[in-house]
């Protein structure tokens, strides 16, 4: 037996239904043949096999504890010398049989996917970092969740865990959170890149940061899983309470039709008592509810209602109706019968018979069977039996609770036979429609858009419903639906191909999508598809919610409150549950009332940073602040922050690295000297320059740096004071102007003048300009986001336009990322979120400067919008010594192209057609993305030294679409003009 003996036994044998056998019945899951038989007792979603027009499956609801795993056959051979027992949590014979069954099922799935078998490492327990690491835990059938598990192994190696038994998990009371519990995992199968899996024990147990369980009333572990998922402190992607709602066909059908505007079959519903969530709601088109007063004496009413329904126009061209029961008790064992629409008496008699089985809040549904679409065209042969298309869509909840269609899988079968899950091989929408005679790409695109809109509307309606539920109704504070499967029938309505939503499910659609992806798993199956895995957005959501879980309640000290453009920090901190303490020079700073502790301290005198760091450390200790981390996003305070972290023993890049990155000439000159191995060295990206502190320095520099060149402030920010200089006289003139106009912090707050007004002259580099925003932890690159900048208004370098993601070829994008990464490492920046500005030249990337903090202006907002990654949260996690929970390969969900607005160029339109109120209103309607950088007081500076006032951007499914939308918007609002040619600024984005 797997749990007891440790010997290798081949599993190629038929198994008796005995709980202590080494292997169990085979559930046919094959990534190569894709014939999926979902026998998941944790999430029973068996479809009634319809072999006849009038078929009734076993009529009793499924009951818990019905015995052992289903008998069957697992072909293959794998090691039986594995320890599935969990120390301290003994299992009974029946529970152990299920554990053995699921382990064998996992090995069968891996084998048929061409992946190596699981290696047993349980004899050498993993220690890890309890409470400080992402732990994504799934309790359920390996066949249902395999696509999620494999994707999790890629996006977060070693942190995606599969529990094969509830005994491997423990709930413990959560201190300070009455009624809630933390979930600990002591044993699991961990997933890694390349499909590698390991059976691991964890000592001490790992704290789960995200939990997803298969749920059901069936045999095996359903109720134990439901109890484990209830009232957890960690995020959960499902609960028994929410699953009950999704299993109520009457509730979900009305929800989709009424709130989502999704087409559903015409339905007549009989019930003795409406579900509580349906009471008092308005009627939905095509859905009639009949509430009966009792089980006796209803024959006349039922027959009248059935007759009226079957003769109504709501059924359209439907020739048949299906009769089924709705309610959680009937999940997995459906009574389903098909009858011709004309057989009114038979349908009524069937309804009356089923009404006898009902309990309160359950219902009998009579619904139209959507006729298959006949796609015939002039000149085509006479069609035979119409082919029915069943569409299965997986849609995931993403950043901002927005639904995103992840994958569409289809099944095709004869139209005169019911088409159910697993009765046909999965295929893409394009292939399925081509089989039915619809091969025109434009027509297929229309169908895909309809499916996408309907599936996303379905999840949006579910999320809206959940938002109004109490904690008890959801099954816990952290419980919500993170993904949904929507089954559609493709039919013709109003002369157009229309997807009609049949039901909502989870495991079946997810498993079907994994089966389709499995077609490419075998090395002999052909080229690997470029499309992202169906589970990719779900895993990203798991990671995002895990990060919130890890950071909730963390105590962070923020050095420098920043200006108007950083107001989002305080809103985000409240949303994440962070407890911030602020050190700020301005006693009246707007954030002083938004933090746990406000420390008024002058941080502007940077020549005293070492002394100030010691004084601040004493203040922190005197106030008894128990800090988890300390960070800053404000240029002026970065070195002080590093020094203070050093004093307090908190994680941060070293003060030496911060000083090096902060002073631009030192950055370049230091990297120019880094010419040793490994190759390529960062010296390849550095640009010759000279520091300037006096007129004599200027005279010497013009003979050392090739002109034209660029002059800028050593410690500057926002491109203030940056200018193209053609010759020596222009160099002297610009140096004198800066020395006169920008002498100290009071002359232009927030651009680094607290460090002085020294300058540098560097060689002007031809090429396109790009920003690379990096997340580093322990010297390892975790994420990089590349954006493109438009041409500037020379001789100035104030940013004009940008797009994200980059329009560069993948190789060029990779060159920029590696250049930015090497430059950060070369300066000693090992931990943090950094913004690196580069130019891409004919000879490769060249460094403009490193900003040792997260990117400014719109960058944090755009990255959050497109990739679902929050650089602010990542920076806070690094500051707490936690590895940020980021996807390994984030994919953009679209394109953004934006243009900057300047007060000097747009004052008139900013007070009229493009006022702050007008732009915000357009933003709220989703027509543009509006980022405001300056308050009205901050905007009142001479035009020569001004910073952008705001950014206006448009989104699109392609770069060209977003660019054209923005150009049209700027022309309509008056932002575009002869003196500010937006078309020119966008000319690089093609």
N, C-alpha and C positions, 0 to 999 in steps of 0.2 A: 504494500500500500504506500502511496506517495507520502503520506503523513508520517509513517512509522519507519518502514524499511528504507535503506539507502542503497539500492541496487538498480542497475540498468535493465529494464525490461521493455522489449518492443511492444508497441500498442496496436499492432495490426491484428485485432481480434474483435469478435462480436462480444458485447458486454452483457452480462446478466444484470438485472436491476438490484444490485447488492451494494450497500453503502460503503463497504470497505475495500472495494476493488481498486486497482491502481489507476485505471483510466475509465472514462465514462462515455456515455453515448455521444456520438458525433452529431453536432449541429452543423449542417452543411453551409459553411462559409468559405467561399473560394474567391480570392481576388483574381484568379486567372479565368475561372468560368463564370464568376459573378452570379451564381444561382444562390440567392440569399434566403435562408430559412431562419427567420428571427424567432428563436425560442428563448427569449430573455425573461426568466422568471422575475427579475428585478424590475422589469418594465414591460409587462405583458401587453403586446399590441397585435395579437394574432388577428389576421383578417379571416373572415369566414370563407372557406373554399367553396365557391359557387359552381358546382358541377351541373346544376339543373336550374330550371327557371323557378322552381318552387322548392327551396331547400331550407330546412331548419336544422341548425347545429344544436348541440346539447343545450337544453333550455335553462339550466341552472346557472346562477352566478358563480364565478370561480371562488373557491374558498381557500383560506390560508392553511398551510400545513398539509397539503395534499400528498406529500411524500418526497420521493427521491427524484434525482434528475431524470429527464426523459431517456429511454433506452435508444441506442443507436450505434454508430460506428465511426471511429476516428482513424482514418488511414494515416500511416506515418510512423516514425520511430523517433523518440527523444528520451532523454535521461529521466529515469524514475527516481534517481538518487538525489532527491531534493527534499528539504524540510519545510513543510507547509504549516506545521504547528506554530502557534504564537505563544511564547512563554507567558504564563500567567493568565491566559485566556483559553482554557480548554473548550473544545467543541464537542457536541453530541454527535452520534453516528450520522444522523441525517444532515446536519450542517457540514460535517466533514466531507460527506459525499459530494455536496455542492461545491465545496472548495476544490476538491480533486477534479471535479467535472470542469470547472472554469479554468483551472490550470491547463488541463488537456486541450480545452477549446482554444485557449490562447496559443498553445504550441502549434495547433493545427492551423490557426489563422496566420501565424508567423511563417510557418513552413510553406503554405500555399502562396504567400506573398513574396517568397524568395528571400526571407530574412532568417538570420541565425536564431537558434533556439535560446531560450533564457538561461543565463548562467547563474548558478546558485552561489551567492556571496554571504549567505546568512550566518555562516560560521565566523565571519569577521565583521561584526556590526559596524555600521556607519555612525560616526559621532556627530558630524555637522556642527551647525551653529544654532542651537534651539532658539526660536523666537526671532531670528535675524535672517531667515532665508525664505524665499518663496517656496511654497509647497502646494502644488495643485493635485488634488486627490479625487479620483473617480472610483466609485463603488458600483460595479455593474458588470454586465456581460462584455467580455472582450470583443465579441463580434460586433456588437452595437457601437462600441466606442473606439474601435481600433483606429479609425482615421483621426480622431481627436488625440489619442495617445501618441501616435506616431508624429503628428504635427507638434504636439507639446514637447516631444523629445528633441525636435529640431529647434524650436523657438526658445526653450528653456531647459537645456540638457540636465538630466538628473533630477529635475524638479517636478516632472510629470509622473505621478504615481498611480498605479492601479492596485486597488485592494480587492482581493478575491473572496474576502470573508468579512462580515461585520465585526468578527472577533479581533481583527487586526486594528480596529479603531476603538478609541475610548473617549467618552465625554467627561470633562471635569468642570466643576463650577468655575466661572470666570470672576476673579476678584473685582469688586467694585461695580459689577454689572449684574444685579439681581435678576434671576430668571433666565439668564443666558449661560451658555457653556462654551468652553474652548474644546476643539476636537484635536486629539493627538493620534498620530499614526505610528504604530510600533513595527509593522511589517508591510511590505508592498513590493510590487514589481516596478522598478524605475526604468524610464525610457530615455534613450540617448540618440544622438544623430546616427544615421545609417541604419536605423531600426534595431540597434543593440538594446537588449533588455537584461536586467539583473534582478534576481530575487534578493532583497535586502532586508536586514533587521536594523532598527534604529535605536541606539542607546546613547543618550536619552531619546524618548520619542520625539518626532518632529511635530511642530505645531502647524496644523493645516491652515493655509491662507485662502483657499478656495475649495469648495466641496461640491461635487456633482454626483448624484446618485440616480440609478435606475429605480423607479418607484412602481409599486403595483400591489394588488391584493393577492397575487398568485403565490404559488409554492416557492420555496427557497427562502430568500432573505428580504422580501419586499417590505414587510412591516418593520423589521429591524432597521433597514435603510431609511425608512420614513422617520423613525424615531431619532436616528442619528442626525438627520438633516434639520430637525426642528429646533428653533431658538438657539442658533449658533452665533458666536461673536464674529466668525469669519463669513465672508460672502458665500452664498449658495446659489447654484443655478437652477434649482428645482426644489419643491417641497410637495409633500402629499396633498396639502391644502390647495396649492395652485394646480397640481395635476388633476385633482377632482374637477376643478372648474374647466380645464381644457378638455376633459373627457366628456363633459356635458354637451352633447351635440346641439341641443336646443339652445342653450345659453350662447355657445360660440357662434352658431349660425345667425342668431339675432344680433350678436355683437358685431360680426363681420358686415352684415347687411346694413345695420343702422349706423354704426360709428365709422366703419372702415370704407363703406361704399363699395364693398366687394360683391360681385355676383355670386349668388348661392342658388341651389335648386329650389324650385317652388315647393313649399313644405306645409303640410297640415299636421299640427301637433295636438295630442290629447294628453291631459295631465289632471291629477286629482288636486294637486297644489303646486302652484308655480314656484320654481326656485326663488329664494329670497332676492337674488340679484336681478331677477326679471320682474319682480312686482313693482307696479307703478310706472313701468317704462312704456313708451309709445310703441304702437304697432310698427312692424317693418314690412316693406313691400315684398310680396311674394311669400310671406310667412304668416300663417293664421294659427292662433293659439285658442284652444277650446278647453276651458277649465271645467271639469266635471264635478258634480256635487257628491258623487259616491260611485260605488261599483255596481249597484243595482239599478235597474230601470233606465239604462242609458241607450238602449238599442235604437230607438227612434232618432234621438239626437245624433248618434254616431252615424247612422245610415244617411241622414239628411246632410250632415257635414261632408261625409265622404263623397256622396253624389254630387253636391255642389262643387267640391274641389276638383273631382275628376272631369267635370264638364266645363271648368273655368278656363279662361284664356291664359291664366298664369302658367299653365303647363306647356304652352306653346306647342311644339311638334313632338313632344314626348309621347311614346307609344306604350311605355311601361312605367310602373311605379314600384318603388322599393318600400318595404315596411320593416322598421327596425325599432329596437328599444334604445332609449337614451338615459344614461345615468352611470355613475361610477361603479355600481354593483355589476353592471353588465360589460365592463371593460374586459376585453379578451375573449368573452364567450357571447357573441352576438346572435340574437335571433333575427334573421334577415330573410325575407321572402320577396320574390319578384312576381308581379301579376300584370297582365295586360290592363291597360287603362280602361278598357271597355267593361271589365268584370267588376262592376260596382258592388254587387252583393258579396262576391268572394272577398274583395278588399275589406268591406265593412265587417264581415264575419271574422276575418283574421285580426283586425284591430280589436274587436270585442274579446277575442280569445286572449290576446296579449295584455289587455287591460287588467285581466285577473292577476297578472304577475306583478303589477306596479306597486311601489310604495310611494310615499309622499316625495315630491320634487323629482320623481322620475316621469318619463313620458314615452308615448308611442308616436313615432314619426311616420308619416306617409309622404314620400318625396318623389318628385319627378326624376326619372332616369334620363340623364342628358343624352340625346341622340348623338351618335358620332357624326363628325363633319365629313360630308362627301365632297372631296376636292377633285372635281373633274373639269377639264378645260376643252375648248373647241379643238377638234381633231384627235382628241384622245380616245382610246377604245372604251367601250361600255364598261363602267366599273363593276367589279364583283362585289362581294360583301364589303361594306364600309369598314375601314380600319379605325378602331378606337384608340385615342391617345390619352394616356393618363400622365399628368405632369406632376412631378414631385419637386418642390422648391424648399431649400433650406435658407432661412433668413436669420441673421444674428443681430443682437443689440450691440451697437458700437458707441463710441464716445458721444456724450450728450444724449444718451438714450435714443439714438437714431437707428432705425432698422436699416439693414444692408443685406440685399440678396447675395447669398454666398455661392450657390450652385443650383443648377436646374438639371434634373435627370428625368428621362421619359421612359415609359413602357408602352409598347404597341401590341395590339391584339385584334382579333376579329370583333367587329362591332356587334355581332349577335351573341357574343359571350361576355359575361361580366369580366372586367379587367381589374385585378387586384394586385396589391404588392406581392412581389416574388413569383408572379405567374408569367412574367416575361423578363427577358434580359434587359438590364438598364442600358440606355443609350443617350446620346446628346440630343438636344432639341433639334438641331439641324438635321441629324440623321433620321430622327423620328418623323419630322415633317416631310423630309424627302421621300420616305417610304409611303407617305400618304399623298404624294404628288405635289407637294409645295416645296420647291427647291430654290425659288427666287430669293436672293439674299435680303432684299429690301422687305419682302413680305415676312420672312423669318424674323427680321429685326423688329417688325411691328408686333409680332406675337411675343417675342422676348420682352419687349418693353411693357406689354400688357401684363405678363406674368410677374415681372419685377414690381410694377406698381401695385398689383393685387397682393402679392406676398408681403411686401413691405407695409402696406396698409393693414394687413391682417395682424402683423406683430405690433404695429403702432396702436391698434385697437386693444390688443391684449395688455400692452404696457399701460395704456390709459386706464383700463379697468383696474389693474393692479395698484395704480397710484392712489386710487380711492379706497382701497381696502385697509382695514386695520392690521396691526402687527399680528394679531391672532389669526385673522383670516388669511394672511400670507404664509403663516407658519414660521414667522420670525422676522426680526427687524432687517436682516440682511438677505432675505429670500426674494428672488425675483426671477422672471423668465429671461434667460440670456440667449436662447435660440429656440426656433420653432420650425417644424416641418409642416408645410401646407400642401395638401393634395388637391389637384385640379383635374377636372375633365375638360377637354377641349371640344367645344361645340360651336354651333353657329347661332348667334343671337343678333337680330336686327341687321342681318346681311353681313355681319362681320364675325371673324373667328374670335371667340371669347373664352377665356379660362374661367370656369365656374368652380368655386371652392367647395370641396366635398367634406373635408374634415381637417382637423389639426392633429398633428402627432409630433413625436420627437425622434424616438429611436429608429422607426422604420425609414423615414426620409434620410436621416443621417447615415444609416447603414447602406441605403441604396446609393447615395452619393459616394460613399467610400468604396462600394463595389465598382462603380464606374471608374473611379480613379485607379482601382486595382487592376484594370485592364492594362495599365502601363507599368505595373510593378514588375512583371516578369521581364528579364533581359531579352526574351525572344518575342515580346509582344509588340515591338515597334518603338518609335520615338516617344520620348517622355513629353507629355502635354505641358505647354507653357502656363496654363491656367492655374491660379492659386488653388490650394486644397480647400474643400468645403469647410473644413474645420479651422482654417487660418483666422478668420475674424473672431470666432469663438475663443480660440486660445489667446488672442490678443486681449479680448475682454477679460478672460480669466486673469491674465497678468496685470491688467490695469486695476481690476478690483483687488487683487492681491496687494498691489502697492499701497492702495488706500488702507487696507487692513493693517499692513505693517507700520504705516506712518500715523495712524489715528492716535491722537493723544501725545505725540512726540513734542518735546520741549526744545525749541530752537531760538537761539539768539541771532537777531538780524542786525548787522552793522550798517547804518545809513538807510534812511527811509526812502530816499530817491525822490524823483519829481512826479509830476502829473502822469507821465507815461507808465508809471509802475503801480498805478492804483489797483491793477488786477491782482497784485500779490496778496492783498489783504482779503479780497473776495475769495480767491482760490484757497487761502489758508483756512478760512472758515468752512469752506466746502469740504476740505480734506480732514478737518478735525485737528489741525495743527495748533499748538499753543505757542504763540510767538511772543518774544520779548525784544524790544527795540531800543537800540542805542542811536541817538540822533542829536545833532547840534541845534536844531530849531525847536524851541520849547513849544511852539504852536503848530508843529507839523500835524497835518490832518490825520495821520495814522496813530497819533499818540493816544487816541481814544479807542483804537481798534485792537489793542494788544493786551496781553496779560500783565506785562510790566513795561513801563516807559522809563528809560534812563537818559536824562538830559546830560550830554557830555559833548564837548567840542572835539569833533573828529576831523576838522579842516586843516589843522596844522600838522602836515605830514612829516615835517622834519623831526617831530617828537613822537613818531609812531611807536618806537620801542618803549619809551616811557609810558605812553598812553595805554599800550597793551597791558603793561604791568598794573597800572592803576585800574583799568577796567576789570582785570582778573580779580583784583581785591574787592571791587564793588560787587561783582557776581557772587563771590564767596560770602561777602557780608550779608547779601540779601538772601542767601540760602537757595539760590536757583540751582535746581538739579537738571542740568542741560544734557540733552542727547546730541546736540550738534550746534554749530555756529557757522553762518555763511553770509555772503553779501552778493548783491547783483548790481551794485553801484560802483562805477569805475574808481572813484576817489578812495574807496574804503577797502579795496581788495588786499593791499599789503598789510594794513592794520588788522584785518580779519585773520590773515595767515599767522601773524605774530600772536594774536590773542588765542587762537586755537593751539598754538605751540605752548603758551602759558597754561592753558586749561587742560592740555592733553587730549584735545578733540581732533578728529580726522580733518585733514586739509592738505593741499599741496604746500610745499615748503615756502617760507618767506623769500628765500633766495630765488626760487622759480617765479614767484609772483612779481618780485622786483624786476627780474629779467624780462618778463613778458610785458610789464607795465611800461617800461622805458623803451620806445620803439627802436632807437638806434642801437641800444645794447642788444636787443633781440636779434637784429640783422647781423651785427658784427660777431656775436657769439655763435650764431649758426654758420656763418661763413668759415669759422674755424673748425667746425665739426665735420671733418673730411675722412675720418677713419671708418672702419667697418662697424656695423653691417652696411652693405651697399644696397640701394642708393642712400647716400648720406643726406642729411638736411641741408648741407651746404649747397646742393644743387638748386634749392629753392630760394636761397637768400639773395638779397639785392644790395649792391654797394651803396654806402651812405656815409654821411659825416654829421656828427653832432654840432650844434651851433649854440653858443652862449654869448658871443660877442661879434662885432663887425669883423674883427680879425679872423674869427672862425669862418665867417662867410667868405672872406677873400681867399682863404686857404681852400675851402671846400669847392669853389667853382673851378679850381685847377685839378681837383681829384675826382670829382663826380662828373660824368659826361652830361652835357646839357642837350636838349631840355631836360629839366628835372622837376621834382615835386618837393615843395617845402611844406612842412607841417609841424604842429606842436608835438614835443616829445611825449607829453602825457595827455594829449588831446583826445576828444571823443566827438562823434557825430559829424565828422568831416569839417568841423569849424576851423577856419583858418588855413585849410589845405588849399594849395594853389599851384598851378603849372607855371614854371618860370623858364623863359627862353634863353636868357643870357645873364651875365653878371649884374648889370644895373637892375634888372627886375628882382634878382635875389636880394640885393641890398635894400631896395625899396620895400619889398614885402617884409623883410626882417624888421625894418624900422617901423613899419605900420603896426605889426603885431606887438612890438615892444612898447609902442605908444598906447594902443587901444585895449590890449588884453594883458593887464599887469597882474591881476589877482582875481580871486574867486568872485568878488563883488562885481567885476566887470562882465562876467558871463558865468553864472553858477552852473555847476554840473558838468563842465567839460574838462575838468582836470587841472584848472589853474591853481588849485591849492598846492600842487606840486611845483609851481613855478611856470614861467612862460618860455623856457628853453625850446629850441627848435632843432630840426634836422633837415638836411638836404639829401634826397635819394634819387637814384636814376629813375627816369620815367620809363615805364614798361608798357609796350604796346600789347594789346590783347583784350579779351573779354574778361569782365570782372565777375567774381563769384564769391558767395559766402558758404562756408562749411561749418555747420554746428555739430559739435562732437560731444559724446558722453563717454568719459573715461573712468575706469574704476580699477585701481591697482595696476595702472599702466596698460590696461587692456581696453581696446576699443569696443564699446558696446553698441553704439549707434552713431550714424552720421547722416546728415540731411544737407543736400546741396541745392542752392538756389542761384539763379542767374540775375545779374544786374544789367540794366540798360545803359547806354552811353550817357555820360554826364554833360553838364553845360559848362564846358571849358571856358575860361581857365579854372573854374571852380570844380569841386568834386562832390558836391552835395548829391545824394542819391536821387534819381529821377523815377526809375521804374524797376520792377523785379518780377520774376516768375518762379514758381515752384510746382512740382519738382523740376529739376534741370532738364533742358532740352538737349543736352549733350549726349553724344554716344556713350554707351556703358563704359568703354575703355577710358574715355576722357574723364568721366565722372569718377571712376576708380582712381585715376591718377591724382585728381584733386583731393579725394578723401585721404589717400595715403600720404600725400604731401603735407596736408594739414596735421595728420596724425604724427608723422615724423618730426615736424617742427615743434609740436607740443612736447613730445618726448625729449627732443633735443634741448628744450629749455627746462626740463624737469617737471613739467606739468603732468602729473600722474593720476590725479583724482579730481573730478569736477566736470562741469559743463562749460565748454569753451567755444568761442566764436572766432573763426579764422578767415581772414579776407585774403583772397589770392587773385592773381590774374593768370589766365591760360594763354600762354604764348605758343609760338611755333615750336619752341624747344621744350615745352612742358610748363607746369605750374610754377609761378614765382610768388613769393610771399609779399603781401602788402603789410599786414600786421596781425598780431594775435591779441584778442580781447579775452583775458582770462576769467570770463563770466559768460552767462548765457547771452545769446544774441538779442540785440535791442530792437526798437521799432516794432514791426509786425511779426517778427520771426517766431516768437513763442506761440502766438495765436495761429499763424498759418500752419505750423508743424502739428499743433494740437488738432486743427481742423482737418488736415489732410491725412495725417498718420495716426491720430489718436494718442500721440506721445506728448506728455507735458514736461517740457524742459525744467520748469520750476520745481515740479515734484521730483524729477530726477536729481536736480541739484540738492534738494533737501535730503533725499535718501543718501546721497554720497556724503553729505555733511554729517549724517548720523552713522556713518560707517556701514551702511547697507548697500548691497549691490542693487542698482535700480532694476525693477522688474520690467524689462523691455523685450519686445519681440526681436528675434535674431535678424530677421529680414523684413522690416516693416514695408508695406506697400501703400503708395498714395492712393486715396479714394477719388482722385480727380486732379484737376489743375487749377491753380490760381495765378492770375496775372494782375498786377497792381501798379498804380502810379502815385507818386507823391504830390501833395499840394503845398505850395509855399504862399505865405501871406504876401510877399512882395509881388507875386505873379497872379494871385487869385483872390485878392482882397474883395473885389466887387462880387464875384460869384459866391464867395464864402459867406457873404452877407445877404445872398438872395437865393439863387437856384440851388446852390450847393452849401447851404447853411448846415450847421451841425445838426439841427433838428431834422432837416430834409434828408441828410445822409443817414442819420440814425433810423429814420422811418423806412428808408429803402433797405437798410441792413436788416431790420426786423421782419421785413417781408421776404427776405432771402434773395433780393435782387442784386445786392452787392455786399462786400465785406468792408466794414468801416473801422479803422483804427485811428483814434485821436491821440496825439503825442504831447501837445502843449496846451496849457491853460491860456486864457486870454492875456494874462499878465506875462507869461513866459514868451509869448509870441511877439512881444513888443521889443524887438532888438533890431539893430541896423541890418539891412538886407545882405550886406557883405558877410556877416557872421551868423546868418539865420540858420535854423534847423528846420526840417520839414514839419509842417503843422499837422498833417494827417496823411493817411494812406487810404486810397479807394481801390478796391480790387473786385474782379469778377471771376466766377468759377465756371468751369466747363468740363465736359468729359474728355476733351483734348486741349492741347495747348493752343491750337488755332481757334477753336471755338471760344475759349476764354479771352483770347486776345481780341477777337472781333467784337465780342460783347463789351469789353472794356472800352474799346475805341468808340463804339457807338454811344456808350453811356457818357464818356467824356465830351463828346461833341454835343450831346443833348444838354448836359449840365453846364457847358461853357468852360470846362476845365482845359479843353484843347483850344489852342489859338496860335496865331503867328509867332508870338514870343515864347510859347510853350508848346512846341509841336509834339503831341503825344505819339503820333504815328512814328516819328523818328526815334523816340525813346523806346518804343516797342519793337523797333526794327530787328533787334538781335533775336527776338523770340519767334523763330520760324522753324 
